[in-house]
């Protein structure tokens, strides 16, 4: 979905157009019909090895995007196998980054949808565990739940009038 389509979908809301929290939440709730809601906690620093030595880097929002992208790739690979790479098959994701301010640890909220019919609900948590185990920056703590109508709105609750940066729109 490109920016013009997003603007077209949100232009006809009853709320004033400049009220971003409502626009973002309504857009997320109506467009992203998810099956599963996933919360992933992240390690707040990670080891970096270079030719000059080894050091620990503190996690920032750019790193969160990279981690989310890597998790998305690994989950698609677990669900679709080689078809994920060969035919560009992918699940639908709505990913937001939360935390970092006020002492709250950075973590990811995801709404994931459009699982193929051969994937059963009981298999989804195992696939999430398999994918997260392949991304070293993701902590042990996670939560997988059935996605109800309020979860998409909860995932994008950090949208403000001045910023929608918490949602990783380019990974959607």
PyMOL commands that set and color helices and strands:
alter all, ss='L'
color gray80, all
select helices_A, chain A and resi 3-10+20-31+61-80+83-86+121-133+149-155+169-171
alter helices_A, ss='H'
color red, helices_A
select strands_A, chain A and resi 36-42+45-50+53-58+92-98+107-113+138-146
alter strands_A, ss='S'
color yellow, strands_A
deselect
rebuild
show_as cartoon
